[in-house]
């Protein structure tokens, strides 16, 4: 087992949250090491950008904040400190200008995530941020030091401060497996149950409808849930209606109790199409 080297700041997780924390801390003079179990940084970030990297939205900040529903009071201060226009300026500072799509969503001009990630990692390297890849965090020892499993064996790290940027459980093969939940719960940390934020819902399409329209996009539609309505796009993948992620997120924020409790609810998709979850 390796001795415990002293780090100024240890960040666990080399996704966007961890990399942004590393950048901010390095700007303030901290020595930063970012640990990740995967062989490269930002793997889920790259996957998210395969079909176009939606960085943010162009709508005015007051309306933008309402998209977060019940979480708005908790997140408003952070978003106001780094609003969408700041995010766009940050991207441009990395040589990746942005544009506003027809839906109001903001994308890098290159459209993909990889040019932005490469530029970001170059900036972090120039700032002295260290990346420790293939380092899987396994918890703490009795002295409170961080424990990692590495290709060279067990590593113990004595960090002055630790930032946990661990992600969810949506892409285990990309590193987001939710294994951290059990470790933090064992330390008495209260954790809300992990829930999917990106899914379709089943619909009893008729055979004729399915044969004629499966795979077709639905443009310019609206989904309604109770008094809440959002506009966007969807696609038909029998027997599932796959609404755009932003639409699902907005409806989930509007009625979190129904979504979390999985109570049956009716969705109206346009003037004639009805479907049930």
C-alpha positions as CSV (number, residue, x, y, z in Angstrom):
1,X,0.0,0.0,0.0
2,X,1.3,3.4,-1.0
3,X,1.9,6.1,1.7
4,X,-0.6,8.9,2.1
5,X,0.6,11.9,0.0
6,X,-0.7,15.3,1.0
7,X,-3.0,17.0,-1.5
8,X,-4.3,20.6,-1.2
9,X,-7.7,19.8,-2.8
10,X,-8.9,16.4,-4.0
11,X,-11.8,16.2,-6.4
12,X,-13.4,12.9,-7.0
13,X,-15.1,12.8,-10.4
14,X,-13.8,14.1,-13.7
15,X,-17.1,15.0,-15.2
16,X,-18.2,18.6,-15.9
17,X,-19.0,19.3,-12.2
18,X,-15.6,18.1,-11.1
19,X,-13.7,19.8,-13.9
20,X,-15.5,23.1,-13.2
21,X,-14.7,22.8,-9.5
22,X,-11.1,22.2,-10.4
23,X,-10.9,25.2,-12.7
24,X,-12.4,27.6,-10.1
25,X,-10.2,26.3,-7.3
26,X,-7.0,26.5,-9.4
27,X,-7.9,30.0,-10.4
28,X,-7.7,30.9,-6.7
29,X,-4.3,29.3,-6.3
30,X,-5.2,25.9,-4.9
31,X,-3.3,22.8,-5.8
32,X,-5.9,20.4,-7.3
33,X,-5.9,16.8,-8.2
34,X,-9.0,15.3,-9.9
35,X,-9.5,11.5,-9.5
36,X,-11.6,9.3,-11.7
37,X,-12.1,5.6,-12.1
38,X,-12.3,5.7,-15.8
39,X,-9.4,5.8,-18.3
40,X,-10.3,9.3,-19.5
41,X,-12.1,12.4,-18.3
42,X,-15.6,13.5,-19.2
43,X,-16.9,10.3,-20.7
44,X,-20.6,10.9,-20.0
45,X,-20.1,14.5,-21.1
46,X,-19.0,13.2,-24.5
47,X,-21.9,10.8,-24.7
48,X,-24.4,13.6,-23.9
49,X,-23.0,15.6,-26.8
50,X,-23.2,12.9,-29.4
51,X,-26.4,14.3,-30.8
52,X,-25.6,17.9,-30.2
53,X,-24.3,19.4,-26.9
54,X,-27.2,21.5,-25.4
55,X,-25.2,23.8,-23.1
56,X,-28.1,26.0,-21.8
57,X,-31.1,28.0,-22.9
58,X,-31.4,31.5,-24.2
59,X,-34.5,32.5,-22.4
60,X,-34.5,35.4,-19.8
61,X,-33.1,34.4,-16.4
62,X,-36.4,34.8,-14.4
63,X,-38.2,32.3,-16.8
64,X,-35.1,30.1,-16.9
65,X,-35.2,29.7,-13.1
66,X,-38.8,28.6,-13.1
67,X,-37.7,25.5,-15.1
68,X,-36.2,24.1,-11.9
69,X,-39.6,23.8,-10.1
70,X,-39.3,22.9,-6.5
71,X,-35.5,23.0,-6.6
72,X,-35.5,26.7,-7.6
73,X,-34.9,28.1,-4.1
74,X,-32.0,25.8,-3.6
75,X,-30.3,26.5,-7.0
76,X,-31.2,30.1,-7.7
77,X,-28.2,31.7,-6.0
78,X,-25.7,29.4,-7.9
79,X,-27.5,30.0,-11.2
80,X,-27.6,33.8,-10.7
81,X,-23.9,33.8,-9.9
82,X,-23.2,31.9,-13.2
83,X,-26.1,32.5,-15.5
84,X,-26.5,31.2,-19.1
85,X,-24.7,34.1,-20.6
86,X,-21.7,33.5,-18.4
87,X,-21.6,29.9,-19.5
88,X,-21.7,31.0,-23.2
89,X,-18.8,33.4,-22.5
90,X,-16.8,30.6,-20.8
91,X,-17.3,28.3,-23.8
92,X,-16.2,31.1,-26.2
93,X,-13.1,31.7,-24.0
94,X,-12.2,28.1,-24.8
95,X,-12.4,28.8,-28.5
96,X,-15.9,27.3,-28.8
97,X,-18.4,30.0,-29.7
98,X,-22.1,29.2,-29.4
99,X,-25.3,29.7,-31.3
100,X,-29.0,29.7,-30.4
101,X,-31.1,27.0,-32.1
102,X,-34.7,27.4,-33.3
103,X,-36.0,26.0,-30.0
104,X,-34.0,28.7,-28.0
105,X,-31.5,26.1,-26.8
106,X,-27.8,27.0,-26.9
107,X,-25.2,24.8,-28.6
108,X,-21.5,25.2,-29.4
109,X,-20.9,26.1,-33.1
110,X,-19.0,22.8,-33.4
111,X,-22.2,21.1,-32.1
112,X,-20.3,18.2,-30.5
113,X,-18.8,18.0,-27.0
114,X,-15.3,16.7,-27.9
115,X,-13.8,20.0,-29.1
116,X,-15.0,21.8,-26.0
117,X,-13.7,19.0,-23.7
118,X,-10.3,19.0,-25.3
119,X,-9.9,22.7,-25.0
120,X,-11.0,22.6,-21.4
121,X,-8.5,19.8,-20.4
122,X,-5.7,21.8,-22.1
123,X,-6.7,24.9,-19.9
124,X,-6.7,22.8,-16.7
125,X,-3.4,21.3,-17.5
126,X,-1.9,24.8,-18.1
127,X,-3.3,25.8,-14.7
128,X,-1.5,22.9,-13.0
129,X,-4.5,20.7,-12.3
130,X,-3.5,17.1,-12.0
131,X,-5.6,14.2,-13.4
132,X,-5.4,10.9,-11.7
133,X,-7.3,8.4,-13.9
134,X,-8.0,4.8,-13.3
135,X,-8.3,5.8,-9.6
136,X,-11.5,4.3,-8.1
137,X,-12.5,5.9,-4.8
138,X,-13.5,3.3,-2.3
139,X,-14.1,5.4,0.8
140,X,-12.0,6.5,3.8
141,X,-9.7,4.8,6.3
142,X,-9.9,5.2,10.1
143,X,-7.8,8.4,9.9
144,X,-10.2,10.0,7.4
145,X,-7.8,9.7,4.5
146,X,-9.2,9.0,1.0
147,X,-8.8,5.4,-0.3
148,X,-8.4,4.6,-4.0
149,X,-7.9,1.4,-5.9
150,X,-5.4,2.0,-8.7
151,X,-3.6,-0.2,-11.3
152,X,-0.6,-0.1,-8.9
153,X,-2.6,-1.1,-5.9
154,X,-4.2,0.7,-3.0
155,X,-3.6,4.4,-2.6
156,X,-4.2,6.5,0.5
157,X,-4.5,10.3,0.1
158,X,-4.4,12.9,2.8
159,X,-6.3,15.8,1.4
160,X,-6.8,19.2,3.1
161,X,-10.3,19.3,1.5
162,X,-12.3,17.0,-0.7
163,X,-14.9,17.8,-3.3
164,X,-17.3,14.9,-4.3
165,X,-18.5,15.3,-7.9
166,X,-19.8,11.7,-8.3
167,X,-22.6,11.9,-10.7
168,X,-25.7,9.7,-10.7
169,X,-26.4,6.2,-11.7
170,X,-27.5,6.6,-15.3
171,X,-24.5,5.3,-17.2
172,X,-22.6,2.6,-15.3
173,X,-20.3,1.8,-18.2
174,X,-19.2,5.4,-18.4
175,X,-18.6,5.6,-14.6
176,X,-21.9,6.8,-13.3
177,X,-22.9,3.8,-11.3
178,X,-24.2,5.3,-8.0
179,X,-21.8,3.2,-5.9
180,X,-21.1,6.2,-3.7
181,X,-24.6,6.1,-2.3
182,X,-23.8,3.2,0.0
183,X,-20.5,4.7,1.2
184,X,-22.0,8.1,2.1
185,X,-25.1,6.5,3.7
186,X,-22.8,4.4,5.9
187,X,-21.4,7.8,7.2
188,X,-24.8,9.0,8.1
189,X,-25.3,11.3,5.1
190,X,-29.0,11.7,4.2
191,X,-29.4,10.9,0.5
192,X,-32.5,11.3,-1.6
193,X,-33.4,8.2,-3.7
194,X,-31.9,8.3,-7.1
195,X,-34.5,8.6,-9.8
196,X,-34.3,8.6,-13.6
197,X,-34.4,12.0,-15.3
198,X,-34.5,10.7,-18.9
199,X,-37.0,8.1,-20.0
200,X,-40.0,7.5,-22.2
201,X,-43.4,6.2,-21.3
202,X,-45.4,3.3,-22.7
203,X,-48.4,3.9,-24.9
204,X,-51.0,1.4,-26.2
205,X,-50.5,2.3,-29.9
206,X,-52.8,0.5,-32.3
207,X,-51.1,-1.9,-34.7
208,X,-52.0,0.2,-37.7
209,X,-50.6,3.4,-36.0
210,X,-47.4,1.6,-35.0
211,X,-46.8,0.2,-38.5
212,X,-47.3,3.5,-40.2
213,X,-45.5,5.9,-37.7
214,X,-43.0,4.1,-35.6
215,X,-39.7,6.0,-35.7
216,X,-41.3,9.2,-36.9
217,X,-40.4,12.5,-35.1
218,X,-43.2,14.7,-33.6
219,X,-42.4,18.3,-34.2
220,X,-44.0,21.4,-32.6
221,X,-46.1,19.4,-30.1
222,X,-47.1,20.1,-26.5
223,X,-47.2,17.8,-23.5
224,X,-49.7,18.6,-20.7
225,X,-49.8,17.3,-17.2
226,X,-52.5,18.8,-15.0
227,X,-52.3,22.6,-15.4
228,X,-48.7,22.4,-16.8
229,X,-47.9,22.5,-20.5
230,X,-44.5,22.5,-22.2
231,X,-43.7,22.6,-25.9
232,X,-41.0,20.7,-27.7
233,X,-40.3,17.6,-29.8
234,X,-40.8,13.8,-29.4
235,X,-40.4,10.6,-31.3
236,X,-42.3,7.3,-31.6
237,X,-40.5,4.2,-30.6
238,X,-43.2,1.5,-30.1
239,X,-44.5,1.0,-27.5
240,X,-42.8,4.1,-26.0
241,X,-43.3,7.8,-26.6
242,X,-39.9,9.4,-26.1
243,X,-40.4,13.0,-25.3
244,X,-37.5,15.4,-25.4
245,X,-35.5,15.4,-22.2
246,X,-36.2,19.1,-21.5
247,X,-40.0,18.5,-21.8
248,X,-39.9,15.5,-19.4
249,X,-37.7,17.5,-16.9
250,X,-40.0,20.5,-16.9
251,X,-43.1,18.3,-16.3
252,X,-41.3,16.4,-13.6
253,X,-40.4,19.7,-11.9
254,X,-43.9,20.9,-12.2
255,X,-45.5,17.9,-10.4
256,X,-42.6,16.1,-8.6
257,X,-44.9,14.3,-6.1
258,X,-46.8,12.4,-8.8
259,X,-43.6,11.6,-10.7
260,X,-41.7,10.4,-7.6
261,X,-44.7,8.4,-6.4
262,X,-45.2,6.8,-9.8
263,X,-49.0,7.5,-9.5
264,X,-50.9,7.0,-12.8
265,X,-51.3,10.3,-14.7
266,X,-52.7,11.3,-18.0
267,X,-50.6,13.1,-20.6
268,X,-52.2,14.9,-23.5
269,X,-50.0,15.2,-26.5
270,X,-51.5,17.8,-28.8
271,X,-55.3,18.1,-29.4
272,X,-56.2,14.5,-30.2
273,X,-53.4,12.1,-29.0
274,X,-53.8,10.7,-25.6
275,X,-51.4,8.4,-23.7
276,X,-51.0,7.1,-20.2
277,X,-48.0,6.4,-18.0
